[in-house]
Structure formats: C-alpha cells, structure tokens
C-alpha cells in the first residue's frame, strides 16, 4: 500500500494539474478560482481501459440489480412520484468503495451488487463512463441544441488531512476525479456552498442545492460527488398539434386532467401478463426511454414482483409495432437521503463510527465513516424530448480531528497559577469593544 500523503496548501503549488473533464489539458484559471485548488494524483485518466466485454456485462447487470433494489426501498419511504439515477449513486459509492476494507468492503459489494473485485471494478466503471460520454454524436437535444450526456466526478477533502496515495490514484485513473481541498473544520458551510456550485455547474443549473444546510459539518473529512446531465430529443417528436388535456387515472380510482402528448409512429412494443411496454428512442437511437404500463388494477402486484429479470424479459420481447402512443408531459424532482435504504439493503457497517473500515482512504489514522449519502434528481419530458439531471454526494466524517472553538459571544475567563490552581484574576467579557 502506498503511504498516506498529507495534503497541505504548500503542496498545491507543485501538484495541481489537470481538470476532471480533460485530464490531458491544464486546469483553467477560472475553474481553479471558482472551486479552489485541485490536488491530483500524478496519474492521468486511462482513456483506453483494458476491460473485457464479460466484465462490462457483469458490472451493468450488477448495477441494474442494485437499481431495482433501491427502487423498491425508495418507494417504501418516498411514496408518490419517484425519479433517481442509479448510475450516479453507483458511481459515487464505487469511488467510496475504493477505500473500503474487510467487512465494510464485503457489505458494500453485496448491497451494490459489485460482483467484480477492486482491481477490475474501477477500470470497468471507467470503460462504462467513457462509453456513455461518447453517445449522441451529431444528435439533437430537447432544447434545440446538441445532445448532451455529461458525467463528472470530484472529491472534496479536508485541507491538511492525510489521504492514501493509492486511493487518489484509483480515483484519478478510473473516475477522472481530482481532490479539491476545503476547510470543513473551520468553514463547513462555505465548503458546502462550493460543492453545491460545482454540482450546479455540472447539471446546467438543474441541481443548485444538493447539500442543504447542516449536511456538512466540522467533522466532515471527505465528500465524493457525482453529477450527470442528460438532454436529448426524441427520435420521433410528438406533434404539438396533437397535444391536449386528457384524463390520467389514479390508483385510488380518481382521475386528473393532465397535458397529454400523442404520436402515431412505429415503436418497439411488448405486451405481457398484466402490462404493456413501449420503448421511445432518442435521436441517434443510442439511448431510449422504456415505459412499462401495468394494468391499473394490478399496478401494485406488478411493481412488487418487478426485478431486473422481469425488465430483461420485457426488453427481449420488444418488436416494432405501429402505435398511437399517448404519453403525459411531466416535470418533477426527487431528493432523498439514501442512508436508511442502503442500511436496509445490508450496507450497515459503513455508517457506524466504530465498525466502518475506510482505511484505504486515510491509512487508518482515525475512524472514518459515511455520515450520509444524498441524492437528487429531476426530469422534464415534453413533445421534443427529455432533460434530466442527477447528483449524488457521499459524505464521510472522521473522529479525532480539531474541534472548532470560537469565543464569539460573552465569556468568562480566569488567569490562574497552574501548580497550585490559585485564581489570580477572574473576569468576563460581554463586549470586547467596551
């Protein structure tokens, strides 16, 4: 194991190089001023990871299993509409997983369905991310501009804290993530605002306040963030002249009037016991939206039985069919702490101060544990396409660091003789300017 490196501000003068988005180019002055100095591993991102198709298939299958597991956990606590990005959650936690050891590592692997070992998992995540960012060349976005599928990672560490060099190497090589130094101990809220600004910029302003006040504290040591932004036009747009207000039936037997879009087109289509499904390709046909519509009286039954195998069966049954497709326009967002859901899925030690083992991050110099996993996602769907954004933050706290103390309110003081304990002077300060 490479030794821990203590990342002091002086180190920045010689170590800052590159940016998250383009490891081959120097960091822009604007980016450095906006987010602070970046401490990168000397390693650059591997833009051609040697990954087999088998390993990529194992990773995607595991991520799909986790996506459905998390869906079921979220509907228990969230209710109503739901939208989240399992890719963002998996990628943020994969970066954290790079520093997990022993039981913590095993529980995270089981919960997240990481079925590859550490040496293969991270390069495969890199290959998947590079493939995703190559999608949509020449395609259009829902807003008339170009197609966008953008992902970004960054890690935010306490200044002066010792991080294991091998951990930083793994994140640089496979996630293009540089470490930005912040002072969580003395300035937790300003640090939070800096992270939020980065997330907002990566999601084109769609997620401006991922971390709410109080989520970052003076015991925070590291925050790992992933952001994903998607903007794509339908391969076949819905003619606006066919859009109108229509009836949308609810599970409780009532109905509402909602804006509905209609298109007559050939779509991949499947039908089965208690459901119909349709696939809506986006421009370029490299990505699509899968819509599964259970029978109204069997929605709860279908949802309860849904797993990744059910979804795979529906996908395999798809065949082109001429459809008169009606779909509502919608726009909403979901924001949630994923702590309880991940614990319910078996990832328990990672959240416990006395049980978590993230010694791969800091070399075991102090206890380090996940205090929260925050996720936010938003989506807008209209006649022209889809705009969606999501971000995930994994917040790790530590013990044994400096405790901030500020005499910024009235206080009492004494001057004493230490050997005897005699109080030589005693007083109070109510206003230091009086």
N, C-alpha and C positions, 0 to 999 in steps of 0.2 A: 504494500500500500504506500502511495506517495504521502509525504508528511503534510500536515496541515500548514497552511500559509496564513500568516496574519496580514490582513489587507488594510494597511494604513494609508492615509492620504498621500504620503510621500511616494508610495508605490505607484500611484496613479500617473505620476509624471513620466514614467517609463513604460507602463504596462497597458495603458489604454490604446486599443487599436481595433478597428472594425466596428461594424454595426450588426444588429440582429438580422436585418433583411439582406444585407450583402456583405458577407464576410471577406470578400476579396477587395472591397473598397474602403478607404479610410473613413472614419466616422465624421459626419458633417459637424461643423461648428454649432449649427443651430440645434441639432439633436443633443449634443453634449451640454449646451447651456440649458436646454429645456428640461432634461431629465437627470442631469448630474453626470459625473464622470463614470465611465464604464471600465470595469476590470475584467478583461477576458483572459481565458486560458491562452497560452501561446499557440494552441491548436486551432485550426480553422475548420469550418464545417466540411464534412465529407460530402461532396456533391455527387459522388458515384458510389454509394454504399454497395458492398458485395452481399446482396441478400437474395436468397432463393425464393422462387415462387411458392414453394411449400411453406416457408416461414412467413411470408406475407399473408398467405391464406390462413395460417394459424392465428396470426395477430388479428386480422379482420374478423374472423369467426369469434375469437375471444371478446373483442370489442363489441360485437353485436350481442353476444350473450349478456355482457355487462349492461349494455344499453337497455335491454328488455327488463333485466333485474331491477335496474334503477328506476325505470318507468313504473313498475309495479310498486316500488317503495314510495315514489313521489305521489302517486295518486291516493295513497293512504293518508298522506299528510296535507297535500295541497288542495285536492278537490277542484272542481271546475275545469276551465281550460288549462292546458299544460303545454309547455314548449321548452325544450332544453337541447343542449348539444352534447351528446355522449362523446363525440370526438374530442371536444375541448376538455371535458372532465377527465377522460382517459389520458390525454396527453399531459395535462398539468400534474396528475398524480403519477404518471410514468417518470416525470422528472424527479418528483419526490422519492419515488421507489428506488431511484439510483443510489440513494443514501441509506436505504433501509437494510437492516441486518436481522438475522436469526428469526425469532417468532414474528416480529413485525413485518419482515420481508415476506414470510410464508403467508401470513394473513392477508396482506395486500395483494399478493399474487392470486390467492384464491378468490377474494372479493372482486377483483378487477378482471378476472379470467385472463391473467397474464400467463400463458402456457409456454412461453419461451424463457430461457434463463437470461440473466442480466446481460451476458456478453452478446446475445443475439436479439434481445428485445429492443434495445435502444437503436441499433442500426436499422432494424425493421421499421420502427416508428419514423425514423429519418427518411427511409425509402418511401413510405406511405405519404408523408407530408410533402416530399418533393414531387411525387406523382400528382397529388391534389393541386399543388400550386402550378402545375403545367396544364391544367384543364382550361377549356374555354377559349383557346387562342382564336381570335377572329370572330368570336360570338358576341352577342349583344347583351346588355344589362336591361333590367326592368325600367330604368330611368332614361333610356335612350343613349346612355354612354356604354362603354365596353363592359363585357362580362368581368366580374371580379369574384375570385375566391382567394382570399388572403388570410394566412395564418401567421401568427407571431408569438414568440415566447420570450420571456425575460425573467430574470431572478433579481431580487432586491434584498441585499444583505446588510446587516449591522456593520457600520464602519468600525474597523479595529478588531473585528471578530475573526477567529481562525477557521477557515474552511479547507477541507481536504482537497488537495490539488487534483487528485484523480476524479473527484466529483465534478469539479469545474470543467475538467477535460471532457468528461462524458456529455455534459450539457452543451458545451461548445461544439463538439464534433457532430452530435446527433440532433440537437434541438436549436442550434444557432443562437443559443442564449448566452449573452454576456451578463456579468454580475454588476449591478448598479449599487453603489454604496449610499445608504441613507442612515440617519441617526434616529432610530426608533426609540432609543432610551431617553433622549432629551427632547426630541421633536416627533413624537408618534403621529400627531395629526397632520402636520405639514408633510410628513413622509407618505401618509395615506393619500393626500391630495395629489402628490406627484405620481403615485401609482395609478390613481384614477385618471389623471390626464393622459398618461400613456395608453391606458385601455381605451379611452375615448377616441384618441387619435387612430388607434389600430382598427376601430369599429366604425369609422366615419361618423363619430359623434352619437352613435345609437346607444351606447352604454357609457354614460358620463359619470356614474356614481356607483361603481361596482362595490367598493368598500365604504360602508356607511360609518358615521362617527362612532368610535368605540370599538370597531373591529380590529384595529391595530393599536397595540399598547406598548408600554415601555419594556415589557418582557418579550416582545417580538424580536426574533433573530433573523428570520428569513421569510420572504413571501415569493412564491413561484406563480407566475401568471401566464395564462394562455389566452389569446384572443383570436376569434375567427369571424370573418365578414364575408357575406355571400350576396351577390346581386346578379340575377340572371333573368333574361327574357324567356317566355315560353317559346318553344319551337313553333307552336301554332297559337297565336294570340287569340283571346276571346274578343269577338267584335263588340265594341261598346254599344252599338245599336240594339244588341240582343240582351243587354243587361237591364234588369228591372228588379223591383222589390218583390220578393216571393216569401213563401211560408217555410219556416225551418222548425221542424218538430222537435220537441224536447223530451228527455227521458221520463219526465213526470206526467206526460200526457198533454201538457200545454204546448203552445206553439208561439213563435215570434215572427214578426216581419223583418226580413234581412235583405241586404243587397246581394243579388244573385247574378252570376255570370253564366252564359251559355255558349257552347261552341259545338258545331257539328263537324266531326273530324274522326279519322281513324286513330285509335289509341290502343296500346297494349291493355288487354282486359282479361279478367278471370272471374269466375263465379264458383262458389262452393257452398257447403252446408252452412246456411245462415249468414252469408255475406256476399258482396260483390266487391271487386277491386279494380282500380284503373291506375295506369302509370302515365304521368304527364311529363314528357321530355322537355328539357330546357334547350335553348338554342345551342346548336353544336352536338346535341344528343349524347353528351358525355355524362351529364347528370340528369336526374329526373326526380319528380315527387311521386311517391307511392301513396295512394289514397285507398284505405280499406274501409268499407261501409257495411257494418253489421246490420242485420235486421233489427228494427227498432226495439222489438220485444226481447231480443237476445243479445243486446249490447254487453251487458254485464257478464253474461256467460262467455261470450267470445273473448272479451278482454281478460277474464280470469284465466282462460286456457291459452292465451297468446304467449308464445315464446319464439325464439329465433328459428326453430324448425318450422313453425306454422308460417312465419313470414317467408322463409325459403321456399316452402311448398307453393305459396301464392305466387311468388316470383317465377317459379318454374312453370306454373300453369298459364302464364300470360301469353296471349295471342292477339294479333291485331284484329280489331273489330270496329266497324263504323258505329260511332256513338253520338247521341245528342247529350252531351255532358253538361250538367248544371252544377256549379260549384259556388259557394258563398265567397264573397270578399271578406277578409278578416285582417285584423291587426291587434296584437296583444303581446304582453311580455310576461315572463315568469322570473321570479327572483327567489332564491332559497339558500339556506344553509344546508349542506349535504351531510353534516356531521352525524345526525341520528340515522339517516338512511344507510350510510356506509357502515356504521356500527351494527345496524340490524343485519347487514349482509355478511358480517363476520370480521370486519376490519376494526377491531376493538383496541388492541394494544397501542396502535399508532396515536390514539387520542389521550393516552394515560401517561402522566408525567413519570411515574415510577416503572412503567412497563415498556414504553416506546424505546426502540433502538434505532436511532438515526446516526449512529457513529460513523457511517460512511460519509456524512456531511461535514461533521466537525471533529472527527477523530476521537469522540467520546470524552471531550474535555469538560462537558457539562450535560445534564439531561436536556434533551431536545424532543419535543412532541408536537403533533398537529393540534392547534387550538381550534381551527375551523377550516372548512372548505366552502367557499362562497361561489355560487354560480348564478349568472343572469343571462337570459336570452330573450330576444324579441324577434318578431316576424311580421311582415306585411305582405299580403297577397292580393293582387288586383288583375285586371284584364291583361296586363302586359307581362307580368312575371312575378318574381319573388325577391324580396330583400330580407335578409336575416343576419343577425349578429349574435354572438355569444362570447362570454368571457368567464374564466374560472381563476380563482385565487386560492392557493393553498398557503395557509398562514402557520408558520412554525414558531413556537415560543420556546424560550430557554430559561433555565434557573441558574442562579449564582452570579448573574451579571450585576453591574452597578445599579443601585436603586436611586432614582431621581429624588432629590430633596430641594425644595425652594422655599426660602424664608420670604415669601411674597405676601405675607399677611401678618398681623400683630403677633409678636412672640415674646417670650420670657427668656432671659439669659442670666448666666452667672459666671463669675470668674472664681475659680477655686484652686486651692493648693492640693495637688494630686496626691502626695504621700499621706497627708492627714485627712483630706476631704474637707478641710475648712473652707467655708464660702467667704471669700474676701470681698466680693462685690456681687450685687444681685440687682436685677432690674427688668424692665420690659420696654419694648419698642412698639408704640401704637402708630406712629407716623414718623418715618426716618427723616422727613423734611422739616419737622418742628424744631 
